[in-house]
Amino acid sequence: MKHLSIFGLILICLLSCKTKNIVATSTPNPIKGDTIRIANEALEYEVTIIDGGFTYWLNSRAFPRNYHSESYLESKNRVYVAEWNNRALQPTRYNPSLYEMQINYDYNVHYGYEVNYLIYNYMIYFQNTYKQQLFGFVPPR
């Protein structure tokens, strides 16, 4: 749970930057140990996922990069983040230790493939690991 809250806090801080239709580029080789880091100094954001289970899951069970299109990942992330935020706003209905804070995912910002790939896969990992269903069918990976 601690890792989930750290991820959520970092994700909210980093995705809360306001920019308009800028193409993002990511840092090469973002996976190091139990930490996944994606940064773009031009957009002033950084996504850090600290969860040892996610790193293993990403390397062993996730679909490879470029399996899904970027537009597919963006559309899924919009739905997942919207439901995540809905649950974060209802702590009496949903477990507040799972949904500690909202994620500010700006639909007008082009975060790039790598960021969308990692957010999408974290959402799949989260749903399977914590037995949650944010929206629709969750691939059982």
Beta strands, then each sheet from edge to edge (+ up, - down):
strand 1: 31-32
strand 2: 35-40
strand 3: 45-50
sheet 1: 1+ 2- 3+
end
